[in-house]
């Protein structure tokens, strides 16, 4: 069973050209620095689902437990950049039914996502053993 991270922003006004350029820059920088070419990374949909949705996307989380925390951190850092480029939008970021909290200083983060010991513990789990 796969788990995905979903992100979306809503507001009544459409994206400006500058905001569209900022989104393109964040996505390009994310792809260039993403650590795993064989995993899904930040994916912003081409079309909005509704008239007030200005940005939306999703990322399927890796099945390899050793890659989970680095992927989560990398994608949430990119979504944080997107939100900061459009601070007047209403944002929702969630993993299936779990909302990811926003912190003004840190951005989007989950507990332990940068904890070196936890990352090492996940990395020690053989592929397929976490499911």
C-alpha positions, 0 to 999 in steps of 0.5 A: 500500500502506498502513501502520498503527500498532497499539497494545494493552495487556494485563493480567489485571484489567479497566479501572477506571472511572477508567481508562476515563474517562482513556482517553475523555479522551485520545481526546477531547483527541487528536481535538480537537487532531488537525491533519487532519480528512481523515486517520485519527487515534487509533482505539481499538476498541470491543471487546477481541480477547481476555480480557486485552486492555484497550485496542487500536486502530490508525491508518492512516498518511497517503499524503501524505508531508508529513503522515506525521511529524506524524500519527505524532508526534501519535498516538504522543504520545496512545498515550504518554498512554494507557500512562501512564494504565495503567502496569501493563499490558503494551503493544505498539505497532508499525507492521506488523512494526516495534516502536515503542520505549518510553522512560520519559522520552520515551514512544513515539517513532520516530527523526526524527519531530520533526526539522524538516528531515526533516519539510520534506523529506517535505513537499516530496515530491509526493503519490504520489511516495513509493510 
